[in-house]
Amino acid sequence: MSYTTPLLLETIRIEEGNIYNLPYHQARMDRSREHLFHTFSVIDLASQLSAPSDEGIFRCRVLYGQEIEQIEYLPYVPKKIQTLKIVPSDIDYRYKYADREKFDTLLTENADADEVIIEKDGLLTDTTISNIALFQNGRWYTPKKPLLEGTMRAKFLDNGILHPRDIKKEEMGDYTHLALINAMLGFKILKKITIK
């Protein structure tokens, strides 16, 4: 029986016809294809995308394996998050797979919260849709070992805005603000939230 590597996904923000953070999406796509498919041929993402001319914000979904399988452009509707819950899981998401069944299961099992922060090996990692950052003494910190090394997280690390460190659930009270980070949200500081 032959083994097929699951398809991967890049989610890219397009606003008013402008494509955001493309070099970081390109770099992750190149790494993922090299590691999982052992291919060194580069697919130039910029030449494959045609930004919608409509006004507003679009979520561009690039589904790919060894080659690009599908590109779609969807109007972006942000998820409303007022309650977060910290839940333990051994989920493995080193690559941005298109299959999100394990995340969907976590959300279903914890329906009393809008979103979950996943705790793995005793450390906080990510939510099901984003990397996280916590604010303490004038600095933003992000978990040193996220489930997924997000493109915006990488950009903020490169720019010195984020600082990696191990963060435990018990230390949450030491931080004053929480932000979600992903390609669509950018850096979104949550206000008036409840953490369970």
LINSULWO-V536002 format. One record per residue. N is the residue number from 1. SS is DSSP state (alpha for helix, beta for strand, coil for the rest). PHI is phi as a letter, one per 30 degrees, with the letter a starting at -180 (999 if undefined). PSI is psi in radians with two decimals (NA if undefined). Layout:
N,SS,PHI,PSI ; N,SS,PHI,PSI
This chain:
1,coil,999,2.28 ; 2,coil,d,2.57 ; 3,coil,c,2.28 ; 4,coil,c,2.19 ; 5,coil,d,2.32 ; 6,coil,d,2.70 ; 7,coil,d,2.66 ; 8,beta,c,2.98 ; 9,beta,b,2.40 ; 10,beta,c,2.27 ; 11,beta,c,2.05 ; 12,beta,b,2.34 ; 13,beta,d,2.26 ; 14,beta,b,2.14 ; 15,beta,b,2.18 ; 16,coil,h,0.66 ; 17,coil,i,-0.06 ; 18,beta,c,2.32 ; 19,beta,c,2.21 ; 20,coil,c,2.46 ; 21,coil,i,0.52 ; 22,alpha,e,-0.70 ; 23,alpha,e,-0.61 ; 24,alpha,d,-0.63 ; 25,alpha,d,-0.73 ; 26,alpha,d,-0.77 ; 27,alpha,d,-0.75 ; 28,alpha,d,-0.70 ; 29,alpha,d,-0.76 ; 30,alpha,d,-0.81 ; 31,alpha,d,-0.80 ; 32,alpha,d,-0.77 ; 33,alpha,d,-0.65 ; 34,alpha,d,-0.83 ; 35,alpha,d,-0.74 ; 36,alpha,c,-0.53 ; 37,alpha,c,-0.03 ; 38,coil,h,0.66 ; 39,coil,c,2.38 ; 40,coil,c,0.04 ; 41,coil,d,2.31 ; 42,coil,c,2.29 ; 43,coil,c,2.07 ; 44,coil,d,1.82 ; 45,alpha,e,-0.71 ; 46,alpha,e,-0.66 ; 47,alpha,d,-0.25 ; 48,alpha,c,-0.30 ; 49,coil,c,2.45 ; 50,coil,b,1.76 ; 51,coil,d,2.35 ; 52,coil,e,2.45 ; 53,coil,d,-0.16 ; 54,coil,d,2.67 ; 55,coil,d,2.75 ; 56,coil,j,-3.00 ; 57,beta,c,2.31 ; 58,beta,b,2.58 ; 59,beta,c,1.91 ; 60,beta,c,2.11 ; 61,beta,c,2.02 ; 62,beta,c,1.93 ; 63,beta,c,2.17 ; 64,beta,b,2.78 ; 65,coil,b,-2.08 ; 66,coil,d,-0.54 ; 67,coil,b,2.94 ; 68,beta,d,2.25 ; 69,beta,c,-0.63 ; 70,beta,a,2.52 ; 71,beta,b,2.23 ; 72,beta,b,2.70 ; 73,beta,b,2.05 ; 74,beta,b,2.39 ; 75,beta,e,2.39 ; 76,coil,d,2.19 ; 77,coil,b,1.88 ; 78,coil,d,2.55 ; 79,coil,d,2.32 ; 80,coil,d,2.14 ; 81,coil,b,2.03 ; 82,coil,b,-0.39 ; 83,beta,b,2.35 ; 84,beta,b,2.56 ; 85,beta,b,2.33 ; 86,beta,d,2.12 ; 87,beta,b,2.40 ; 88,beta,d,2.51 ; 89,coil,a,2.63 ; 90,coil,c,0.42 ; 91,coil,e,2.48 ; 92,coil,c,2.07 ; 93,coil,b,0.86 ; 94,coil,d,-0.48 ; 95,coil,c,2.62 ; 96,coil,d,1.43 ; 97,beta,d,2.60 ; 98,coil,d,-0.51 ; 99,coil,d,2.00 ; 100,coil,c,0.41 ; 101,alpha,e,-0.72 ; 102,alpha,d,-0.65 ; 103,alpha,d,-0.75 ; 104,alpha,d,-0.68 ; 105,alpha,d,-0.76 ; 106,alpha,e,-0.73 ; 107,alpha,d,-0.70 ; 108,alpha,d,-0.72 ; 109,alpha,d,-0.28 ; 110,coil,b,0.91 ; 111,coil,d,-0.14 ; 112,coil,d,0.01 ; 113,coil,b,2.67 ; 114,coil,d,-0.53 ; 115,beta,a,2.76 ; 116,beta,c,2.58 ; 117,beta,c,2.18 ; 118,beta,d,2.20 ; 119,beta,c,2.16 ; 120,beta,b,2.26 ; 121,coil,h,0.66 ; 122,coil,i,0.07 ; 123,beta,b,2.57 ; 124,beta,d,2.54 ; 125,beta,b,-1.66 ; 126,beta,b,3.03 ; 127,beta,d,-3.09 ; 128,coil,d,-0.27 ; 129,coil,b,-0.04 ; 130,coil,a,2.82 ; 131,beta,d,2.93 ; 132,beta,b,2.81 ; 133,beta,b,2.52 ; 134,beta,b,2.48 ; 135,beta,c,2.29 ; 136,beta,a,2.21 ; 137,coil,h,0.83 ; 138,coil,i,0.11 ; 139,beta,b,2.55 ; 140,beta,c,2.25 ; 141,beta,c,2.54 ; 142,beta,b,2.54 ; 143,beta,e,2.34 ; 144,coil,d,-0.55 ; 145,coil,b,1.40 ; 146,coil,d,2.88 ; 147,coil,d,-0.70 ; 148,coil,b,2.33 ; 149,coil,d,1.63 ; 150,coil,d,2.75 ; 151,alpha,d,-0.70 ; 152,alpha,d,-0.64 ; 153,alpha,e,-0.78 ; 154,alpha,d,-0.74 ; 155,alpha,d,-0.78 ; 156,alpha,d,-0.55 ; 157,alpha,d,-0.80 ; 158,alpha,d,-0.59 ; 159,coil,d,0.00 ; 160,coil,i,0.21 ; 161,coil,d,-0.60 ; 162,beta,c,2.62 ; 163,beta,b,2.16 ; 164,beta,d,2.46 ; 165,beta,a,2.75 ; 166,coil,d,2.32 ; 167,coil,b,2.19 ; 168,coil,c,2.73 ; 169,alpha,e,-0.72 ; 170,alpha,d,-0.28 ; 171,alpha,c,0.00 ; 172,alpha,e,-0.62 ; 173,alpha,d,-0.24 ; 174,alpha,d,-0.15 ; 175,coil,c,2.59 ; 176,coil,c,-0.38 ; 177,beta,b,2.68 ; 178,beta,b,2.36 ; 179,beta,b,2.59 ; 180,beta,c,2.46 ; 181,beta,b,2.10 ; 182,beta,a,3.12 ; 183,coil,d,-0.58 ; 184,coil,d,-0.71 ; 185,coil,d,-0.46 ; 186,beta,i,-2.08 ; 187,beta,b,1.70 ; 188,beta,c,1.95 ; 189,beta,d,2.17 ; 190,coil,d,2.42 ; 191,coil,b,2.59 ; 192,coil,h,0.96 ; 193,coil,c,2.72 ; 194,beta,c,2.25 ; 195,beta,c,2.15 ; 196,coil,c,NA
